[in-house]
Amino acid sequence: MAPRGKIILGVTGGVAAYKAADIARRLMDTGYEPQVVMTANAEKFVTPLTFEAVTGRPALLARMPLPGEDPMPHISALREAALVLVAPATADVIGKMANGIADDTLTTMLLAAGKPVIVAPAMNTRMYNNPAVRENMEKLKSRGITFVGPGSGLLACGDEGEGKLAPVEEIVAAVERVLETRRDMEGLKIIITAGGTREPVDAVRFIGNRSSGKMGVALAEEAFQRGADVTLIAAAMEVEPPASVTVERVESAEELYHALSGKFDGADMLIMAAAVGDYRSAGLNGGKVKKMESWSLTLEPNRDILFTLSRRKTAQFLVGFAAETENAVEYGREKLEYKNLDMIVINDVSRKDIGFGSDYNEVTMITRSGAMESVARSEKPKVARAILDLAVKERNASGRGK
């Protein structure tokens, strides 16, 4: 069987750790190449030699690399991996993941992952039902991490209830499902815009907005993971663009238009997540305007970039964003029609807990076919996944799919 990709299999220190050998074997039977990474406590339940015998490669351990070994195994192994699976996952490791703690090879790897992550919890029922554990799990789910199980039944401690490691077949099926979904943009050329444009009014001042670029960056990372050839056109942003995509920097709305115009005809999809200024200074002062009691500034409208590009549309799938403060769905529908879009993503920018500058968003998505889906307040990577799920589904249904 031809290799289907490399999987990081994180094994943590619970009684169910011995089942990870079965998971590794089943992954190999399905065509994957598992690289086992063990915590120190996992080594107390099952030996690294067991996994080496099953997989044919040494397990990565919690200790620091010895002289002559790879000094950064958590980075090297991740580069080639398609996915990270933690099975079994203890309450301890789930808590570390949720709170950004990286104190061994596995947790450091999880912090740097940049890949789909699947977690299969296994613990005592009372631990599983502890509010802190549930809160940590919800936090990870909101970041787009997939959970499998736990199941219910007789536990190793003799208790009956939730906390049992999910069956091996379910765990491997989840790996296949996530990877199949995540490669549904293979080969597509995607342009994503991000950040907020700035319109200069003199040599040092500008008119701008509060867009951080986080939503656009989350979309770019998700599209790349799903196999797309991504170009990110970035205006002013608070975050760094992903190293995995092509990046072009712009400042003003007009610069953004020209950057898009030269690439649009060769694109399969355009996602306009940037917050583009509606107005610019009608009389740009080349120097710095000196401080005075008052200063009158005349503004003129910028070009409507999406409207202009939509008139050139052939097979491109166009996704616009509508940042509204009232009647959001009504105004979003109007923009969908007026700008000849295939899909629009609407969010309420009057709220302080989502949208501009926040790590969270809450959106309603409407498509040309009439579909409407909402995503409750979630971290932006999870929202990005939902946006691309619907965009790919609608593009394929329109006959423009692969």
C-alpha positions, 0 to 999 in steps of 0.5 A: 500500500502506498504511504498516505502520510505521516502521523504524529501519535502522542502517547500520554501516561494513562492505563490506556497507553498500551492501546496506543500500540494497536492504534499505531498498528492500525494506522500502518495497516491503513497506509499511514506512517506513525511517529510515536512521541511519548511523555515521561509518564507514558514510558511508565506504562509501556516501553518505547521499544514496543512502539519501535517494534510496531512502527519500525522507528524509535519513539521520540521521548520526553527527555532532551536530545542526546549529543548527536541526536536531532536537537529539535525533534519536535520541529523536524517531525512536524515538518513532514506530518499531516496530523497530530493525534494524541491517544490516549490523552490524559487530563494533565496533557489536555490542560497543558494544551489548553493553557499553552504549557510546553514542558516536554517534547509532546507538548512543545510539538502541540504548541508548534503544530500548525496541523490538524490535531485530534485528541482521544481522552481517557481518564476516570469518570470523575476527572472527566466530569470535573469542570476544569477538564470540561472547560479545557476541552471546550477551549480546545474545541473552540480552537478547531481541535477535534475530539474522539470520545471518550466512550462509556463502560467499565474503566480500569479503576473499576468504576463504570461511566464516561472516560473510556478511550474510544475504540481504535477503529473510531480513532483511525476513522477520525484521522481519515475523516479529518485528513480527507476533509482537510485536503478538499482544496488540493491544487486550488489557487486561492487569494485571501486579503487580510488586515486594514487598509490605510489611506494617507492624508499627509506624510505621517498621518492616515485614515485606517480601521481596527482590523487586526488581520487575524481572520484573514490569517486564520483563513490562509492557514486553514486553506493551506492545510487543506491543500490550496496554493494560497496568496495572502495580500496583507494590509496593516496587520497586528499578526505575522502572516504564515510562512507557508503561503505567498505574501504580498504587502499593500497599504492603501485600497488602491494598492490592494486593487492593483495587487488583486487585479493582476492575480484575479484572472488566474485564481479559483477563489477570492476571499476578501477578508480585508477591511477596505477603507471606503474613503480617501483624502481628496487632496493628499498633502505631500509633507506633514501638515503642521499642528493648527487649531482646525484642519478640514479634510475632504474625502472621496470614495475609494473604488469598490474593489469586489464590485469591480472584480466581480464584473470580470468574474468567469469561474472564480468563486467570490467570498465577501465580508460584511462588517455591520453594526445593525440589520446585519443579515439584511445588509449582507444579503444586499451586498451579496446581490449588488456585488455579484458574490457567491457567498458573504460572511457577516459579522457584527462589529459593534460587539467588543468580544468578537471581530476587529482586534479580537481572537474570536468571531461570530458570523452568519454566512449566506450563499447565492444558492440561498444557504444560510449558516451561522457560527456561534462565538468561536476562536477565529481558526474554527470560524475559518474552518466553517467558512471554507467548509461552506465555500468548498461545498457551494463551489462544488455544487455550482459545478466549479469543483474539481 
